């Protein structure tokens, strides 16, 4: 059985058409997979850029936290807190200082103290003490400040009620 030239051309044409259809299918499926991969890569890059932005913000936030926490970590307990208050009073040449600590409250990561401070001195010195106390000891907040003077010639007596925070180790 001899294959004629015409049948050979027809068979070749069919093989070429089948190969073209199969090749087109392979190319389209490969193109679809590559497009899906490209979309996935784009989404992953967007996620990565968002995560990178968050990581940069986290670094800035952690650096600021470390700066703030450094001031708080210098004071380890109520005794060191009271010593720091006394040091500030001595630095400002305040002689009549009475410091009365309260009971500590356990707040989880830190302990809070209520401290009563009584000072008798001139008003500018009292103001300087109050400013220095809150600026140097970032863990102290003034809750109440009261000034009394019984007679005209007497130095004013100030009573401060402060709350102090000491971080646990």
Phi, psi and omega in degrees: 000115182263137177269127181282166182297320181293318179293324177295318178294318179296317178296317179296319179298315179297318178297321179294317180296315179297317178296321179294315179297314179297316177298318178299317178299314179298316182294317180295316180294321177295318179296318179298315179296319179294322177295317177299317178297320179296317177297317178299318178297318179298315178297318179295321177296319177297315178298317180296320179292323176295316179296321178297317177297318178295319180296320178296317178295321179297320178297317179295316180296317179296322178295317178295319178299316180298321178298313182291315183295333179300318178295325182282326186283347178294332181259118187261333182205183183293326179297315179292329176296313180295322177297319179297320177297318179295321179297318179296318179296319178293322180297329180265009179059040176266118185269325186260087180235131177235117183245126181236110179281151175259182179287141178284148174249129178279116184252015180102266181280347181214168174247141177247142182237145171253122185236133177255127181239127176244129183226142174232113180192183180289156184301315179300325179291319177298317179295318178296321178297314180299315180296312182296320180300313183282336179278318183279326180251092184293345182272006180250136174232136181277123178267322183212142179222122183229134180241132178229144172221120185282315179239167185294321183275350184279144176292143179295145179249124181251140175240122179247134170250113182242153172247137182235146181241132177235119180286143177280154178283000000 
